[in-house]
Amino acid sequence: MRVPYEALRQRVTIRNYLGEGSYGPAFDAPRENVRASVQQTQALVTDWKNEQVVVTTLIIVRPEIGLVPAGSYVFTDEQTFRVAKSFAIPDNFHPSHYEMMVRSWGAEEIPEFES
């Protein structure tokens, strides 16, 4: 059973992290207007750089969005987040949804994306 659309009341924009390129980090084209649930939480996790960070927000998306890689950006109307950890619930074979543990990201740290 998939998470119902009614439970996903917010809209976000996602820029998937593709890895490091010859000119620095590379990101996929933005996926805009993605339905999501943005919830407050607090947890200590290991991020994509193998560093322990405190995450303050959990973002849930439907399975057809796919797994959002750690290091990706998620933008809401009010805030910018960086994905520290992402995983399928209950498993990768038949996910009902994907959860992203994210932390706030300062505007001065956001790279300029090419259009």
C-alpha angles and dihedrals in degrees: 000000000000127000106267121248089235090066092056102074102156131071122222139178118228128202108189116220110236098184136258117325132187090274097042132274117004125213134190124239113286120269104212133197095021113169111238146155113236113198135176116243139146125222141144111236139164110249133209091279090055091250125132112243136171112242120203102183138053119202121196124197134175120266095250088067088065131215111320107217121237109262093041123128124239118193126198126179090265107029149025120226136188118214111241097176135002131188145162122253122245093357144320094263100060109007120186088195144336124249124207121196104208140177130209115266123207119238091237090060097053113104120231106257121218113239 
